[in-house]
Amino acid sequence: MANFSDIIGHEDIVKHFKSSMELGRVSHAYILNGEKGTGKRTLAKVVSAMLQCESGLPDPCGKCRSCLQVESGNQPDIIWVQHEKPNVISVDEIRTQILKDIDLKPYSSKYKIYIIPDAQMMNQQAQNALLKTLEEPPAYAVLMLLTNNMDSFLPTVLSRCVVLNFKPVQPLDMMEYLTGQMGLDSAKARFCTDFAQGNLGKAVRLAISPDYNEIREDSVRLLRRIHTMEIEDIIEAVKNIGKYKLDLTDYIDIMTMWFRDILMVKISNSPNKIIFKDEFSVLKRQGSKTSYEGIENILQAMDKLKVRLEANVNFDIAMELMLLTLKDNMS
Ligand SMILES: [Zn+2]
């Protein structure tokens, strides 16, 4: 079963939980804050299994009654809060799954643990309903609110929780995981590491994509001649990515890597530190035609494009604006 060694990075958070367990000072409410793919669920799984494990070991033992229940997905004292609508956790859901249940003592374990994934989806009523429990929780209760957006919480909720922030995973740790546990070759591991920018879930998503090679090749084909293409062609090419089940923003991330490579080639004039090593001569040629300021402008335009796409703006228009910046800055 999963244990602390399965958690990549986040040493400070693991340390926090381990020492509070050792000292018997586990808090009643935690907020685990970090973007999608940073490992919040994995951590909540391991910590909740650990809290309930009967072995007293520093890791869930995998053999006691509680661990076996966790394995089979029915540890009655670890409750994962579910919600029906895709974007909201309602006050009724908080009432039926937490408030009406929490005063009943644990069935068989030391704690009663409630995990709320996507807790940012709790509307104001739901958060208000939870407040009283956060103020006066039963001694055995532990709540874990997993979120990618702390701003959605009421200040009164925030002030009653221990907030643990998931920082980006260091590139070296990620490389080690991808080449070690996942068995990737180092070129692919580097590509996925650079693509993910500290988000392990994102790296793994690309690494296990059956379309990895095509995605990379398609991107390179486009990027090689992007500055000479017409806007319609580029929009068409980028839309094409839809067939690979990646997010459109993922494609922008790959384009960003390309331009970071151009920048690196301009600075170092060497293929050593770049991701698209096979494309060194192309990168060099494009770099010679683009100023530092121009690359900076392009990278900024790509960042903006990502923000726009996440806000669901019209794809064609957002893309067009980015490409105009690109063309303006490359000759
Ligand atoms: Zn155990």
Residues whose N, C-alpha, C, O or C-beta is under 5 A from the ligand:
A	BS01	ZN	C53 E54 S55 P60 C61 G62 K63 C64 C67
